Amino acid sequence: MIDTDLLVRETFIARAEHYATVGSTNDLAREFAAQGVGPLPLLIVADEQTAGRGRGANRWWTGKGSLACSLLVDIDDLGFDLRRSPLVSLAAAVAIVRTVAPRLPSHTVGVHWPNDVFVDGRKLAGVLVEGLSDRRMIVGIGLNTNSSLRDAPKPVEKRATTLVELTGAEHDRTDLLLDLLEHLAKGLGQLASGPEQIAARADALCLQRGKTLTIEWGGRLVRGQCLGIDSDGGLLLDTSEGRRKFYSGVLREATASASSSADSSAARDGKTRPS
């Protein structure tokens, strides 16, 4: 059981709702937003999702015992420029890494641009950020916690991992959320005070550096060696056309079948057109 009262007392959230099963925590957060609920931030957390969403058309599997949550926030309350929105996913991914890394001391934990956390080559967590028309934003996080991959679809079973399977022990999800929300509050605060710090941390944690990546963007495939994450959150690739920076597209590693999609603005040449 998740102690929502403790989460409200000990973190920056103003309200928390806990559900055993939902379709999608992001969809539920959107419904709350349409109803004009307040005050914010509002945290919605579920033990299981039946229709979890990833970026684009991707689906997110959330087995029983996982941690699925969505944070509904007011951008004006956070005080950051909307031009920094591409960094929100990275801020959340960095917060996840800072939460789980101390629990996985013998494992390699890092970020896959634009929105995933991987451990030892397998996906542990993902982020889905959605902007609303009224300057509110939903930050959705799925973290494979105490779920068993034996219950997952075969494609997920082959490329994912969970905390319980990595450590052999179940993890208290209230404790995880306390740590996650603490790190997320710091990250969202840095979007206003020092966004380059978020990008630098994500770049340091980037597990794709040096790998050959292929991005489907603008109706064509662009391939290049990953140079890391730039100060504004864009992915840098060394391509046959020179150095390029991407903020969106469908990203595939050359050696992997899994893909992630980003929903922010168009790709730009990293040398001449910064955001």
URDADA-V383252 format. One record per residue. N is the residue number from 0. RES is the residue in three letters. PSI is psi in whole degrees, -180 to 180 (999 if undefined). OMEGA is omega in whole degrees, 0 to 359 (none if undefined). BURIAL is + if it has 16 or more other C-alpha atoms within 10 Angstrom, else -. Layout:
n & res & psi & omega & burial
N & RES & PSI & OMEGA & BURIAL
N & RES & PSI & OMEGA & BURIAL
//
This chain:
n & res & psi & omega & burial
0 & MET & 140 & 180 & -
1 & ILE & 130 & 183 & +
2 & ASP & 91 & 182 & -
3 & THR & -33 & 178 & +
4 & ASP & -42 & 178 & -
5 & LEU & -40 & 179 & -
6 & LEU & -41 & 179 & +
7 & VAL & -40 & 182 & +
8 & ARG & -37 & 192 & -
9 & GLU & -7 & 183 & -
10 & THR & -175 & 185 & -
11 & PHE & -4 & 181 & -
12 & ILE & 151 & 181 & +
13 & ALA & -22 & 184 & -
14 & ARG & 148 & 179 & +
15 & ALA & 138 & 178 & +
16 & GLU & 131 & 181 & -
17 & HIS & 134 & 180 & +
18 & TYR & 146 & 176 & +
19 & ALA & -49 & 182 & -
20 & THR & 133 & 173 & +
21 & VAL & 167 & 172 & +
22 & GLY & -60 & 180 & -
23 & SER & 129 & 178 & +
24 & THR & -33 & 177 & +
25 & ASN & -41 & 178 & +
26 & ASP & -40 & 179 & +
27 & LEU & -39 & 177 & -
28 & ALA & -38 & 178 & +
29 & ARG & -39 & 177 & +
30 & GLU & -43 & 177 & -
31 & PHE & -41 & 179 & -
32 & ALA & -41 & 180 & +
33 & ALA & -27 & 179 & -
34 & GLN & -8 & 178 & -
35 & GLY & 36 & 181 & -
36 & VAL & 156 & 177 & -
37 & GLY & 166 & 354 & -
38 & PRO & 170 & 177 & -
39 & LEU & 159 & 6 & +
40 & PRO & 146 & 176 & +
41 & LEU & 129 & 177 & +
42 & LEU & 128 & 173 & +
43 & ILE & 125 & 183 & +
44 & VAL & 141 & 182 & +
45 & ALA & 149 & 176 & +
46 & ASP & -27 & 184 & +
47 & GLU & 141 & 173 & +
48 & GLN & 139 & 177 & +
49 & THR & -15 & 180 & -
50 & ALA & 47 & 180 & -
51 & GLY & 145 & 184 & +
52 & ARG & 142 & 168 & +
53 & GLY & -165 & 178 & +
54 & ARG & 147 & 180 & +
55 & GLY & -131 & 181 & -
56 & ALA & 4 & 182 & -
57 & ASN & 147 & 176 & -
58 & ARG & 152 & 179 & -
59 & TRP & 119 & 178 & +
60 & TRP & 130 & 177 & +
61 & THR & 96 & 179 & +
62 & GLY & 168 & 179 & +
63 & LYS & 134 & 182 & +
64 & GLY & -3 & 176 & +
65 & SER & 177 & 176 & +
66 & LEU & 110 & 176 & +
67 & ALA & 126 & 182 & +
68 & CYS & 154 & 177 & +
69 & SER & 136 & 181 & +
70 & LEU & 120 & 177 & +
71 & LEU & 119 & 184 & +
72 & VAL & 159 & 174 & +
73 & ASP & 120 & 183 & +
74 & ILE & -36 & 180 & +
75 & ASP & -35 & 177 & -
76 & ASP & -36 & 181 & -
77 & LEU & -27 & 172 & -
78 & GLY & 25 & 178 & -
79 & PHE & 156 & 182 & +
80 & ASP & 136 & 180 & -
81 & LEU & -24 & 177 & -
82 & ARG & -16 & 178 & -
83 & ARG & 4 & 183 & -
84 & SER & -38 & 178 & +
85 & PRO & -18 & 181 & +
86 & LEU & -12 & 184 & +
87 & VAL & -45 & 179 & +
88 & SER & -41 & 180 & +
89 & LEU & -37 & 177 & +
90 & ALA & -42 & 179 & +
91 & ALA & -41 & 179 & +
92 & ALA & -42 & 177 & +
93 & VAL & -40 & 178 & +
94 & ALA & -39 & 178 & +
95 & ILE & -46 & 179 & +
96 & VAL & -45 & 180 & +
97 & ARG & -25 & 179 & +
98 & THR & -45 & 188 & +
99 & VAL & -26 & 185 & +
100 & ALA & -43 & 178 & -
101 & PRO & -21 & 179 & -
102 & ARG & -7 & 182 & -
103 & LEU & 59 & 189 & -
104 & PRO & -23 & 183 & -
105 & SER & 15 & 183 & -
106 & HIS & 157 & 176 & -
107 & THR & 116 & 183 & -
108 & VAL & 134 & 180 & +
109 & GLY & -172 & 187 & +
110 & VAL & 139 & 166 & +
111 & HIS & 115 & 177 & +
112 & TRP & 139 & 6 & +
113 & PRO & -6 & 195 & +
114 & ASN & 19 & 185 & +
115 & ASP & 156 & 173 & +
116 & VAL & 126 & 180 & +
117 & PHE & 149 & 175 & +
118 & VAL & 121 & 179 & +
119 & ASP & 41 & 176 & -
120 & GLY & 4 & 179 & -
121 & ARG & 149 & 185 & +
122 & LYS & 125 & 179 & +
123 & LEU & -35 & 187 & +
124 & ALA & 157 & 177 & +
125 & GLY & 161 & 183 & +
126 & VAL & 139 & 173 & +
127 & LEU & 111 & 180 & +
128 & VAL & 130 & 180 & +
129 & GLU & 125 & 177 & +
130 & GLY & 141 & 177 & +
131 & LEU & 165 & 187 & -
132 & SER & -15 & 185 & -
133 & ASP & 28 & 179 & -
134 & ARG & 28 & 167 & -
135 & ARG & 162 & 186 & +
136 & MET & 145 & 176 & +
137 & ILE & 126 & 176 & +
138 & VAL & 104 & 181 & +
139 & GLY & 137 & 182 & +
140 & ILE & 131 & 172 & +
141 & GLY & 122 & 182 & +
142 & LEU & 116 & 179 & +
143 & ASN & 107 & 190 & +
144 & THR & -85 & 183 & +
145 & ASN & 17 & 181 & +
146 & SER & 157 & 179 & +
147 & SER & 133 & 179 & +
148 & LEU & -14 & 176 & +
149 & ARG & -22 & 179 & -
150 & ASP & -4 & 186 & -
151 & ALA & 157 & 171 & -
152 & PRO & 152 & 185 & -
153 & LYS & -44 & 179 & -
154 & PRO & -36 & 178 & -
155 & VAL & -42 & 182 & +
156 & GLU & -34 & 184 & -
157 & LYS & -26 & 187 & -
158 & ARG & -2 & 184 & +
159 & ALA & 172 & 174 & +
160 & THR & 168 & 179 & +
161 & THR & 158 & 179 & +
162 & LEU & -41 & 183 & +
163 & VAL & -35 & 180 & +
164 & GLU & -25 & 177 & -
165 & LEU & -33 & 187 & +
166 & THR & -18 & 183 & -
167 & GLY & 11 & 181 & -
168 & ALA & 148 & 176 & -
169 & GLU & 154 & 183 & -
170 & HIS & 138 & 179 & +
171 & ASP & 119 & 186 & -
172 & ARG & -26 & 174 & +
173 & THR & -44 & 177 & +
174 & ASP & -42 & 177 & -
175 & LEU & -45 & 181 & +
176 & LEU & -37 & 177 & +
177 & LEU & -46 & 179 & +
178 & ASP & -43 & 182 & +
179 & LEU & -45 & 181 & +
180 & LEU & -34 & 176 & +
181 & GLU & -47 & 181 & +
182 & HIS & -36 & 180 & +
183 & LEU & -38 & 178 & +
184 & ALA & -42 & 179 & +
185 & LYS & -42 & 181 & -
186 & GLY & -45 & 178 & +
187 & LEU & -35 & 176 & +
188 & GLY & -36 & 180 & +
189 & GLN & -21 & 177 & +
190 & LEU & -26 & 178 & +
191 & ALA & -40 & 188 & -
192 & SER & -27 & 182 & -
193 & GLY & 70 & 184 & -
194 & PRO & -28 & 180 & +
195 & GLU & -23 & 178 & +
196 & GLN & -38 & 177 & +
197 & ILE & -48 & 181 & +
198 & ALA & -41 & 181 & +
199 & ALA & -41 & 179 & +
200 & ARG & -42 & 177 & +
201 & ALA & -40 & 179 & +
202 & ASP & -42 & 179 & +
203 & ALA & -29 & 181 & -
204 & LEU & -2 & 186 & +
205 & CYS & 119 & 180 & +
206 & LEU & -5 & 182 & +
207 & GLN & -9 & 184 & +
208 & ARG & 133 & 178 & +
209 & GLY & -11 & 180 & -
210 & LYS & 154 & 175 & +
211 & THR & 121 & 183 & +
212 & LEU & 153 & 175 & +
213 & THR & 127 & 179 & +
214 & ILE & 128 & 173 & +
215 & GLU & 113 & 184 & -
216 & TRP & 136 & 177 & +
217 & GLY & 30 & 178 & -
218 & GLY & 7 & 178 & -
219 & ARG & 167 & 180 & -
220 & LEU & 132 & 177 & -
221 & VAL & 128 & 183 & +
222 & ARG & 141 & 178 & +
223 & GLY & 171 & 178 & +
224 & GLN & 132 & 181 & +
225 & CYS & 126 & 178 & +
226 & LEU & 1 & 180 & +
227 & GLY & -164 & 184 & +
228 & ILE & 129 & 183 & +
229 & ASP & 174 & 186 & +
230 & SER & -17 & 178 & +
231 & ASP & 9 & 177 & +
232 & GLY & -4 & 179 & +
233 & GLY & 150 & 178 & +
234 & LEU & 130 & 181 & +
235 & LEU & 128 & 177 & +
236 & LEU & 139 & 172 & +
237 & ASP & 104 & 186 & +
238 & THR & 177 & 177 & +
239 & SER & -18 & 179 & -
240 & GLU & 6 & 182 & -
241 & GLY & -171 & 182 & -
242 & ARG & 130 & 180 & +
243 & ARG & 154 & 180 & +
244 & LYS & 137 & 182 & +
245 & PHE & 137 & 174 & +
246 & TYR & -10 & 184 & +
247 & SER & 173 & 180 & +
248 & GLY & 179 & 175 & +
249 & VAL & 119 & 186 & +
250 & LEU & 130 & 177 & +
251 & ARG & 135 & 171 & +
252 & GLU & 144 & 184 & +
253 & ALA & -29 & 184 & -
254 & THR & 7 & 184 & -
255 & ALA & 152 & 178 & -
256 & SER & -18 & 181 & -
257 & ALA & 154 & 178 & -
258 & SER & 156 & 175 & -
259 & SER & 148 & 177 & +
260 & SER & 144 & 179 & +
261 & ALA & 148 & 189 & +
262 & ASP & 8 & 184 & +
263 & SER & -155 & 190 & -
264 & SER & -178 & 187 & -
265 & ALA & 162 & 176 & -
266 & ALA & 147 & 180 & +
267 & ARG & 156 & 175 & +
268 & ASP & 121 & 186 & -
269 & GLY & -19 & 182 & +
270 & LYS & -33 & 192 & -
271 & THR & -14 & 187 & -
272 & ARG & 74 & 177 & -
273 & PRO & 160 & 180 & -
274 & SER & 999 & none & -
//
